[in-house]
Amino acid sequence: IMSFAGALAALAVAIAGRAQREQGFFSPNYVGGNHFKYDDPGAQGLKNLLFDVDDVNMTCSNDERIASFEEQIRGVNIGGWLVLEPWITPSMFYQFLSVSERHGDDAPAKTGMDMYTFCKALGPEEANKQLRRHWKTWVTEQDIRKLYLMNIDSLRVPVGDWMWRPYGPYVNCTDGAVDELLRLLKLAAKYQMKVLIDIHGLEGSQNGLDNSGLAHETTWTSVLSKPPVGVTTFSHWSTRKAEWIGKFDLETLKYTELYWDRVERSLDVVRAIADQLASNAAVMGLQPANEPWQFTPLGPLKRYYWEGYKIVKRRAPGWKFFMHDSFRLYTGLWRHFMRGCPDVMMDTHIYQAWNPPAEAKSFYDGACEASHTIADYETQIMPLVVGEWSLATDNCAMWLNGFNDNLPGYPMVACDYIECPVPYMGPDQPGAPPSKGMPPQGPFGMGQSTPSHGMCPVDKSWPNDDEIMTNLAHKKLNAFSYGHGWFFWNFKTELEPKWDYMKAVENGWLPRDAQANHRDVAHACDEEGEGDFVCRTSESASHAEVLAGIKWACEQPGMVIPACDGDDDLKYSHASRIFNEYWQKNHENGATCDFGGAATLVDENPVSLKPDWAPNLVALGASRAGPVAFDAVAGPGKAHGVAAAA
């Protein structure tokens, strides 16, 4: 493994030696082609890719497959750790309540509401001291052992680009973060888990949300000395924008300039991670961007994914490469992208927390309906993983939509309140827990979500909460089983069991064994009539790939099919039967319809995606800080999302 110092040194040489590119050369509507290409300084000294690439069309051929994907992922996210999110670990952010009383008109500079402003408000020395204490106590060996005993096999770990290329207030603030990641990788190896490295935060923010490291753009609307006197307020949702990939115009909701220099720096980070961790057996793969928002120009985003994929596969040919759908899970937008490329996965996030209030049946129906979307994508495009999901059915989680803020109109239900817990990192954490003698304290955003008299808002309980949560969990697991697996968000939280995998298991909502064949899960959507699927030979698979898949299937225990004993011609003619026989027998145990790319899942009872199904897409496309609404006038395959508050 390359040392962290070595990776940084190589990174610095690459940045210094690369010729400056003309900025803004490509139009914001750029949709592909071979004009942009990353100058990989290490490519000459590496082995050739094990497949051929077409840089113009961004496709692959002649794949010498390294690893198939025969078992579903059953994993959790390690969120709120290396990339802070106030709602997951509020104890880190209570210290910024009543900041205006302590700092007056300097309150904006002294308020932390995400990773970037946490470092900026406290300064590198104090912030790093608090972060190091947080890192060691938020993720412990006890946590990883607990997950191991629950039979979790994979961990998705959000990281920030600043960990490999510090800039701005991150300089000296996040020192030690990479060492903490290496600590987790050792624990994962000890407990036989695989780790997906997920670049959650990119310079300039890829979505304008605190989960990217920077809630961009926050505007301070008043301070103590200006009207209304005595009130300090800020606005985020009406001015939210993402400027990792370019300059965004809030009036036109379009990018007016593309920042290819930032894209290159992000690819430098992808390369630094691959250089450092390629030989680490605990790493399963890399995701180069989490939740790029729905306005992101798709052409440049695809180029970023494409160039990142080649960087990774040159160094770590066995890694899988995950790409988020940018809240646009339309088969028409991704149909030919990365066709024929090995080990690619599409990541989609499915939440119901931003849905309008409804009866339990509405949430059940939405959960089961997802099976059709997942199977359709698997059939037409590429393997799909649900990279984030939870059991929340409302928006009550404190600070879910930002520190001391909320989306207009949220929450839509009367939230429950519980006593704010003592800080997990110990009594030395400033401001934690909030005082029982204090009413809500500013600074305030445009919505309401804050502690009051030592009580914190949490998700509202259903009258028969345990029953509904268990039913909903089983239906979600059933639907997700038609893809390549899932990662629950999150492994734990300070306050919210419906966002906390370990608490959800302890409450009996989720199965205690993530890998076991659970009859209640297998039949959870029977009442909804969802799920009439078969596993068939893929039309795009070569003759050799089909025979290789058949060979693997026929060698598995319990596969007693006469065609398995025939010659290659007989086996090939019965390929779909062989694949389907294996999948039907083993699907409930976590098997995928993959067979090294030789087979695909077919939905024999498809749901028509009618034009007015946008409310369902909100459930399928919501981020952790806002729903995605869709513009009907954009047309099929052209829809673009907008945060509900924008």
C-alpha positions as a printed Julia matrix, in Angstrom:
646×3 Matrix{Float64}:
   0.0     0.0     0.0
   1.36    3.39   -0.95
   1.84    5.59    2.11
  -0.38    8.61    2.59
   2.66   10.88    2.23
   3.66    9.11   -0.97
   0.19    9.46   -2.42
   0.15   13.17   -1.59
   3.59   13.66   -3.13
   2.55   11.94   -6.37
  -0.6    14.02   -6.39
   1.35   17.26   -6.03
   3.7    16.32   -8.89
   0.76   15.52  -11.17
  -0.99   18.81  -10.43
   2.17   20.87  -10.87
   3.23   19.12  -14.06
  -0.07   19.09  -15.9
  -0.57   21.76  -18.52
  -3.36   24.13  -17.67
  -6.5    23.53  -19.7
  -8.6    26.29  -21.14
 -11.55   26.73  -18.8
 -15.09   26.8   -20.16
 -14.07   25.29  -23.51
 -16.92   22.8   -23.39
 -20.47   24.08  -23.43
 -22.74   23.33  -20.43
 -24.83   21.11  -22.72
 -21.86   18.92  -23.65
 -23.1    15.33  -23.91
 -20.05   13.19  -24.58
 -17.3    12.55  -27.05
 -13.58   12.16  -26.53
 -12.72   15.84  -26.1
 -12.12   15.64  -22.36
  -9.63   13.04  -21.26
  -7.84   12.78  -17.95
  -4.05   12.86  -18.22
  -3.26    9.93  -15.95
   0.4    10.41  -14.99
   0.73    6.82  -13.8
  -0.9     5.11  -16.75
   2.34    4.34  -18.6
   3.75    2.33  -15.72
   0.61    0.26  -15.17
  -0.73   -2.87  -16.82
  -3.11   -2.41  -19.7
  -6.82   -2.56  -19.02
  -8.24   -6.08  -19.28
 -10.78   -4.92  -21.85
 -10.98   -2.55  -24.8
 -12.43    0.93  -24.36
 -14.23    3.25  -26.76
 -13.59    6.76  -25.44
 -16.0     8.36  -27.87
 -19.03    6.29  -26.87
 -17.82    5.45  -23.35
 -18.33    1.7   -23.81
 -16.2    -1.44  -23.42
 -15.65   -4.68  -25.3
 -13.61   -7.9   -25.08
 -13.93   -8.03  -21.31
 -11.65  -10.46  -19.52
 -13.93  -10.54  -16.48
 -12.2   -10.35  -13.11
 -15.11  -10.92  -10.73
 -18.76  -11.71  -11.22
 -21.44  -10.53   -8.83
 -23.36  -13.64   -7.8
 -24.42  -12.6    -4.29
 -26.35   -9.54   -3.2
 -24.79   -6.94   -0.96
 -26.3    -6.78    2.51
 -24.61   -3.72    3.94
 -24.82   -0.51    5.94
 -23.46    3.01    5.56
 -20.92    4.37    8.03
 -22.36    7.88    7.77
 -21.73   10.88    9.99
 -18.18    9.71   10.69
 -15.55   11.07    8.28
 -18.11   13.42    6.73
 -20.13   15.12    9.47
 -23.91   15.47    9.18
 -25.53   17.41   12.06
 -28.67   15.26   12.18
 -26.7    12.04   12.66
 -24.41   13.31   15.43
 -26.08   16.44   16.85
 -23.74   16.35   19.86
 -21.02   17.72   17.56
 -23.19   20.75   16.69
 -25.04   21.76   19.88
 -22.09   24.07   20.59
 -23.25   26.35   17.77
 -26.66   27.06   19.34
 -26.94   30.59   20.8
 -23.77   31.53   18.92
 -25.22   34.99   18.2
 -25.47   35.75   21.92
 -21.8    34.87   22.33
 -20.39   36.39   19.15
 -22.87   39.04   18.06
 -22.48   40.07   14.43
 -19.62   37.58   14.06
 -22.13   34.72   14.45
 -22.05   33.71   10.74
 -18.3    33.05   10.92
 -18.67   31.18   14.2
 -21.49   28.83   13.18
 -20.77   25.29   12.04
 -23.51   23.57   10.08
 -21.48   21.09    7.97
 -17.94   19.75    7.72
 -16.56   22.86    5.97
 -18.02   25.43    8.38
 -17.27   23.2    11.4
 -13.58   23.5    10.54
 -13.9    27.2     9.69
 -15.84   28.18   12.83
 -13.61   26.37   15.32
 -10.27   26.72   13.58
  -7.99   23.81   12.72
  -6.61   23.09   16.19
  -9.88   22.92   18.15
 -11.8    21.34   15.29
  -9.2    18.62   14.81
  -9.18   17.87   18.54
 -12.95   17.4    18.5
 -12.88   15.4    15.26
 -10.26   12.97   16.54
 -12.35   12.34   19.65
 -15.43   11.88   17.46
 -13.72    9.5    15.01
 -12.52    7.17   17.76
 -15.85    7.02   19.59
 -18.41    7.06   16.75
 -16.97    3.95   15.06
 -15.59    1.34   17.43
 -14.64   -2.3    17.15
 -17.73   -3.07   19.22
 -19.88   -1.51   16.48
 -18.21   -3.54   13.73
 -18.48   -6.73   15.76
 -22.19   -6.04   16.32
 -22.72   -5.68   12.58
 -20.73   -8.86   12.0
 -23.0   -10.76   14.4
 -25.97   -9.4    12.42
 -24.35  -10.94    9.31
 -23.72   -7.64    7.53
 -21.2    -8.28    4.76
 -20.4    -4.8     3.42
 -19.77   -1.25    4.6
 -20.23    1.88    2.47
 -17.9     4.5     3.93
 -18.44    8.18    3.02
 -15.2    10.13    2.69
 -14.32   13.67    1.6
 -11.93   14.65   -1.17
 -10.21   16.91    1.39
  -8.8    13.84    3.12
  -6.36   13.36    0.22
  -6.18   16.95   -0.98
  -6.8    19.4     1.9
  -7.98   22.86    0.88
  -9.5    25.91    2.57
 -10.5    25.32    6.2
  -9.84   21.59    5.88
  -6.08   22.22    5.99
  -4.84   20.81    9.34
  -8.46   20.39   10.47
  -8.98   16.86    9.14
  -5.47   15.56    9.81
  -5.69   11.91   10.83
  -8.84   11.12    8.84
  -7.06    8.77    6.44
  -5.51    6.92    9.39
  -9.02    6.43   10.77
 -10.16    5.0     7.43
  -7.24    2.57    7.54
  -8.28    1.59   11.07
 -11.75    0.74    9.79
 -10.33   -1.27    6.89
  -8.37   -3.38    9.37
 -11.53   -3.98   11.4
 -13.46   -4.87    8.25
 -10.81   -7.41    7.29
 -10.86   -8.87   10.81
 -14.63   -9.34   10.63
 -14.7   -10.48    7.0
 -16.49   -7.44    5.59
 -15.92   -5.59    2.32
 -15.72   -1.8     2.12
 -16.97    0.56   -0.59
 -15.1     3.86   -0.53
 -17.72    6.53   -1.31
 -16.52   10.06   -2.13
 -19.35   11.86   -0.37
 -17.85   15.34   -0.45
 -16.38   17.16   -3.46
 -14.91   20.65   -3.68
 -17.63   23.23   -4.3
 -20.35   20.67   -3.37
 -21.94   18.33   -5.89
 -25.45   18.84   -4.44
 -25.47   21.9    -2.17
 -26.28   19.77    0.91
 -24.46   19.35    4.21
 -23.81   15.7     3.34
 -21.38   16.94    0.65
 -19.32   18.74    3.28
 -20.74   22.17    2.38
 -24.37   23.36    2.52
 -24.0    25.69   -0.45
 -25.12   28.45   -0.6
 -26.08   29.76    2.84
 -27.12   33.42    3.03
 -27.26   35.23    6.37
 -30.44   37.3     6.28
 -30.01   39.18    9.55
 -27.57   39.65   12.43
 -28.08   41.07   15.93
 -27.42   44.72   15.11
 -29.69   44.91   12.05
 -33.49   44.69   11.78
 -35.13   42.7    13.1
 -32.87   43.61   16.02
 -31.91   40.72   18.29
 -32.49   37.96   15.72
 -29.86   36.1    13.69
 -31.26   34.16   10.74
 -30.03   32.44    7.61
 -31.47   31.0     4.41
 -30.25   27.94    2.54
 -33.04   26.25    0.62
 -33.98   29.26   -1.52
 -30.32   29.8    -2.49
 -29.11   26.2    -2.63
 -26.77   25.38   -5.5
 -24.03   22.9    -6.34
 -20.85   24.28   -7.88
 -18.46   21.36   -8.0
 -18.9    20.9   -11.73
 -19.52   24.51  -12.72
 -21.08   27.91  -12.12
 -24.81   27.62  -11.5
 -27.39   30.32  -12.26
 -30.3    30.26   -9.81
 -32.48   32.31  -12.15
 -32.28   29.96  -15.13
 -31.49   26.81  -13.11
 -28.67   26.05  -15.54
 -24.9    25.93  -15.53
 -23.27   28.83  -17.35
 -19.69   27.57  -17.09
 -18.05   24.23  -16.47
 -15.17   23.87  -14.0
 -13.04   21.21  -15.65
 -10.17   22.1   -13.34
 -12.27   20.89  -10.39
 -13.24   17.75  -12.26
  -9.54   17.04  -12.84
  -8.72   17.63   -9.18
 -11.5    15.21   -8.23
 -10.03   12.62  -10.58
  -6.66   13.23   -8.93
  -8.31   12.18   -5.68
  -9.81    9.08   -7.3
  -6.3     8.21   -8.44
  -4.77    8.88   -5.02
  -7.3     6.56   -3.35
  -6.71    3.8    -5.9
  -2.93    4.19   -5.62
  -3.09    3.93   -1.85
  -5.67    1.17   -1.42
  -5.49   -1.0    -4.55
  -3.82   -3.85   -2.69
  -6.02   -3.62    0.4
  -8.1    -6.8     0.36
 -10.89   -5.25    2.42
 -11.81   -2.73   -0.3
 -14.53   -3.89   -2.73
 -14.58   -0.76   -4.85
 -15.02    2.97   -5.17
 -17.83    5.45   -5.81
 -16.47    8.75   -7.21
 -19.46   10.96   -6.25
 -22.43   10.7    -3.92
 -25.73   12.24   -5.0
 -24.69   14.75   -7.67
 -27.87   16.79   -7.85
 -30.41   16.55  -10.64
 -29.27   19.73  -12.43
 -25.78   18.33  -13.01
 -25.04   18.32  -16.78
 -25.23   14.64  -17.63
 -22.55   14.66  -20.33
 -19.79   16.02  -18.08
 -20.95   13.78  -15.23
 -20.67   10.74  -17.48
 -17.19   11.85  -18.55
 -16.2    12.13  -14.89
 -17.51    8.63  -14.2
 -15.85    7.25  -17.34
 -12.42    8.73  -16.65
 -12.65    7.71  -12.99
 -13.55    4.16  -14.03
 -10.44    3.84  -16.19
  -8.25    5.25  -13.4
  -9.59    2.65  -10.98
  -9.45   -0.33  -13.33
  -5.82    0.37  -14.28
  -4.82    0.09  -10.63
  -7.4    -2.19   -9.04
  -8.84   -4.45  -11.77
 -10.9    -6.4    -9.24
 -12.67   -3.37   -7.75
 -16.28   -2.62   -8.5
 -17.18    0.88   -9.65
 -20.38    2.45   -8.31
 -22.1     5.48   -9.89
 -25.0     7.43   -8.44
 -27.92    8.07  -10.8
 -28.03   11.82  -10.07
 -31.7    11.37   -9.13
 -32.44   10.47  -12.74
 -33.02    6.74  -12.82
 -34.39    6.77  -16.36
 -33.29    3.92  -18.58
 -33.21    6.24  -21.6
 -30.57    8.47  -20.01
 -28.16    5.65  -19.2
 -29.02    3.01  -21.83
 -25.73    2.83  -23.74
 -23.41    4.29  -21.14
 -20.64    1.9   -20.01
 -22.16   -0.89  -22.11
 -19.94   -3.96  -21.94
 -17.82   -2.6   -19.06
 -17.08   -5.05  -16.26
 -17.81   -4.44  -12.59
 -19.98   -1.33  -12.96
 -22.91   -0.69  -10.62
 -25.59    1.98  -10.58
 -26.43    3.33   -7.13
 -29.92    4.67   -6.4
 -31.3     5.97   -3.11
 -34.85    5.09   -2.09
 -36.41    7.02    0.78
 -39.99    7.55    1.92
 -39.19   10.12    4.61
 -40.15   13.03    2.33
 -43.46   11.5     1.23
 -46.68   13.28    2.24
 -48.47   11.83    5.28
 -50.51    8.76    4.35
 -51.91    5.5     5.62
 -49.48    2.65    6.12
 -50.77    0.91    2.99
 -49.51    3.78    0.82
 -45.99    3.25    2.14
 -46.34   -0.51    1.68
 -47.43   -0.08   -1.94
 -44.55    2.28   -2.68
 -42.03   -0.1    -1.12
 -43.21   -3.06   -3.21
 -43.51   -1.05   -6.43
 -39.78   -0.39   -6.32
 -39.17   -4.01   -7.37
 -40.35   -3.2   -10.91
 -38.12   -0.15  -11.24
 -35.14   -2.13   -9.99
 -35.78   -5.15  -12.23
 -36.38   -2.95  -15.28
 -33.07   -1.2   -14.75
 -31.24   -4.48  -14.21
 -32.72   -5.81  -17.46
 -31.99   -2.82  -19.65
 -28.93   -1.04  -18.25
 -26.63   -2.52  -15.59
 -26.64   -4.01  -12.07
 -28.4    -1.78   -9.54
 -27.66   -1.38   -5.84
 -29.86    0.56   -3.41
 -27.04    2.49   -1.8
 -29.2     4.25    0.78
 -32.59    3.56    2.37
 -34.22    3.77    5.78
 -37.47    2.99    7.57
 -38.45    6.63    8.17
 -41.89    7.68    6.96
 -41.7    11.34    7.98
 -39.26   14.23    8.13
 -39.16   14.71   11.89
 -35.54   13.72   12.5
 -33.94   16.79   14.05
 -31.78   18.72   11.55
 -32.44   16.18    8.78
 -32.91   19.16    6.45
 -30.03   21.15    7.87
 -28.71   22.53   11.15
 -31.48   24.46   12.95
 -33.38   24.6     9.66
 -36.03   22.8     7.68
 -37.62   22.68    4.26
 -40.66   24.98    3.97
 -43.75   23.01    4.93
 -41.81   20.33    6.82
 -42.37   18.43    8.99
 -45.87   17.56    7.8
 -46.78   15.7    10.98
 -46.62   16.42   14.72
 -43.26   15.03   15.76
 -42.44   13.06   18.89
 -39.91   14.44   21.37
 -37.38   12.61   23.52
 -34.75   13.78   25.94
 -31.61   14.77   24.04
 -29.04   12.07   24.87
 -25.73   12.6    26.61
 -22.84   12.97   24.15
 -21.39    9.68   22.91
 -17.84   11.09   22.93
 -17.92   11.97   26.62
 -18.63   14.95   28.88
 -15.9    17.17   27.43
 -17.92   17.93   24.29
 -18.94   21.63   24.4
 -22.65   22.42   24.54
 -23.81   18.81   24.77
 -26.45   17.95   25.67
 -28.53   21.13   25.3
 -29.69   22.67   28.57
 -33.08   21.65   29.93
 -33.6    25.24   31.04
 -33.25   26.78   27.59
 -35.99   27.33   24.99
 -35.15   27.02   21.25
 -31.9    28.85   20.5
 -30.71   30.44   17.28
 -29.41   31.08   14.78
 -32.52   29.99   12.91
 -33.04   28.99    9.31
 -36.3    29.35    7.41
 -37.86   26.22    8.97
 -38.25   24.79   12.44
 -36.25   21.86   13.83
 -34.41   22.43   17.08
 -34.05   21.27   20.7
 -36.26   22.87   23.32
 -35.75   22.57   27.1
 -33.47   19.58   26.59
 -35.96   17.73   24.36
 -35.18   16.79   20.74
 -37.7    16.13   17.93
 -37.71   12.61   16.49
 -39.78   10.58   14.01
 -43.44   10.24   14.93
 -44.5     6.8    16.13
 -47.36    5.0    14.42
 -50.13    3.76   16.78
 -48.88    0.22   16.09
 -45.3     1.24   15.38
 -43.55   -2.12   15.75
 -46.01   -3.88   13.44
 -45.86   -1.23   10.72
 -42.08   -0.87   10.84
 -41.63   -4.65   10.61
 -44.04   -4.94    7.68
 -42.45   -2.0     5.88
 -38.94   -3.37    6.42
 -39.9    -6.76    5.01
 -41.52   -5.21    1.93
 -38.48   -3.03    1.23
 -36.15   -6.01    1.59
 -38.36   -8.0    -0.75
 -38.29   -5.28   -3.43
 -34.57   -4.69   -3.13
 -33.86   -8.4    -3.57
 -34.51   -8.02   -7.31
 -31.34   -5.97   -7.63
 -27.76   -6.53   -6.55
 -28.27   -5.62   -2.92
 -28.45   -2.7    -0.53
 -26.75   -0.51    2.06
 -29.0     0.75    4.89
 -28.55    4.39    5.95
 -27.21    4.47    8.63
 -25.36    1.96   10.79
 -26.39    4.09   13.79
 -27.58    7.56   14.81
 -27.74    9.39   18.11
 -31.51    9.85   18.07
 -33.36    7.96   15.33
 -33.99    4.18   15.39
 -35.73    4.31   11.99
 -32.45    5.53   10.5
 -30.32    3.25   12.71
 -29.71   -0.31   11.48
 -28.51   -1.71   14.78
 -31.44   -0.26   16.74
 -33.9    -1.39   14.07
 -32.6    -4.94   14.43
 -32.73   -4.71   18.22
 -36.35   -3.48   17.96
 -37.24   -6.51   15.85
 -38.08   -4.48   12.72
 -35.25   -5.88   10.62
 -34.15   -9.55   10.61
 -31.37  -10.32   13.06
 -29.54  -12.3    10.36
 -29.13  -10.19    7.2
 -28.17  -13.22    5.1
 -30.78  -15.77    6.17
 -33.71  -16.94    4.08
 -36.67  -15.2     5.73
 -40.07  -16.45    4.63
 -41.75  -13.25    5.84
 -39.47  -11.23    3.56
 -39.88  -13.56    0.58
 -43.68  -13.24    0.71
 -43.91   -9.68    2.02
 -45.3    -8.26   -1.24
 -47.71  -11.09   -2.06
 -50.71   -8.96   -1.08
 -49.55   -6.1    -3.3
 -49.19   -8.52   -6.22
 -45.68   -7.31   -6.99
 -42.88   -9.39   -8.36
 -43.39  -11.78  -11.3
 -39.78  -12.16  -12.37
 -37.67  -14.71  -14.24
 -33.93  -14.97  -14.88
 -33.08  -15.28  -18.58
 -30.05  -15.26  -20.85
 -28.9   -11.72  -21.62
 -29.21  -10.77  -25.28
 -25.9    -8.89  -25.08
 -23.93  -11.83  -23.64
 -21.46  -13.62  -25.88
 -21.57  -17.37  -26.5
 -18.5   -17.84  -24.31
 -19.99  -15.76  -21.47
 -23.2   -17.8   -21.51
 -21.29  -21.1   -21.38
 -19.12  -19.8   -18.54
 -22.25  -18.77  -16.61
 -23.84  -22.18  -17.24
 -20.72  -23.95  -16.05
 -20.75  -21.98  -12.8
 -24.49  -22.56  -12.22
 -24.36  -26.29  -12.95
 -21.5   -26.75  -10.48
 -23.51  -25.32   -7.57
 -25.02  -27.66   -4.96
 -28.58  -28.81   -5.62
 -28.56  -28.09   -9.36
 -30.07  -31.29  -10.72
 -31.07  -30.41  -14.29
 -30.61  -32.91  -17.17
 -29.34  -30.13  -19.44
 -26.37  -29.65  -17.12
 -25.11  -33.11  -18.16
 -25.31  -32.45  -21.9
 -22.79  -31.07  -24.34
 -22.22  -27.36  -24.84
 -24.86  -27.05  -27.54
 -27.52  -28.63  -25.32
 -26.5   -26.48  -22.36
 -26.57  -23.32  -24.47
 -30.05  -24.09  -25.79
 -31.3   -24.48  -22.2
 -29.36  -21.55  -20.76
 -32.38  -19.55  -19.61
 -33.86  -22.59  -17.89
 -30.6   -23.31  -16.09
 -30.15  -19.7   -14.99
 -33.76  -19.37  -13.84
 -33.71  -22.7   -11.99
 -30.67  -21.63   -9.99
 -32.01  -18.11   -9.33
 -35.47  -19.23   -8.24
 -33.95  -21.72   -5.79
 -31.39  -19.32   -4.34
 -32.88  -15.85   -4.76
 -34.23  -15.76   -1.21
 -30.75  -16.58    0.06
 -29.24  -13.57   -1.7
 -28.36  -14.91   -5.15
 -28.36  -12.48   -8.07
 -29.37  -13.08  -11.68
 -25.9   -12.24  -12.96
 -23.82  -15.31  -13.86
 -20.84  -13.22  -14.88
 -22.99  -10.95  -17.05
 -24.58  -13.85  -18.95
 -28.11  -13.43  -17.53
 -30.56  -10.7   -16.67
 -33.77  -10.36  -14.7
 -36.98   -9.98  -16.7
 -40.18   -8.5   -15.26
 -43.14  -10.44  -16.68
 -45.65   -8.19  -14.94
 -44.3    -4.69  -15.65
 -45.92   -1.61  -14.14
 -46.68    1.09  -16.7
 -44.75    4.22  -15.78
 -47.62    6.6   -16.38
 -46.89   10.35  -16.72
 -48.46   11.18  -13.36
 -46.29    8.82  -11.31
 -44.1    11.69  -10.02
 -45.22   11.17   -6.39
 -43.68    7.69   -6.54
 -40.49    9.1    -8.01
 -40.22   11.38   -5.0
 -39.98    8.24   -2.88
 -37.49    6.69   -5.27
 -35.37    9.79   -5.75
 -35.28   11.76   -2.52
 -31.93   12.7    -1.07
 -31.29   12.88    2.67
 -32.12   16.59    2.59
 -35.05   17.04    0.31
 -37.36   15.39   -2.18
 -37.02   15.49   -5.92
 -39.98   16.84   -7.87
 -40.1    16.39  -11.63
 -40.92   18.83  -14.39
 -43.54   17.26  -16.66
 -42.74   19.61  -19.54
 -39.22   18.26  -19.81
 -40.51   15.18  -21.61
 -39.59   11.49  -21.4
 -35.93   10.92  -20.62
 -35.34   14.65  -20.22
 -36.86   15.32  -16.82
 -34.87   17.35  -14.37
 -35.48   17.54  -10.66
 -35.79   20.52   -8.38
 -35.67   20.62   -4.63
 -39.13   21.2    -3.27
 -38.03   24.44   -1.67
 -36.25   25.9    -4.66
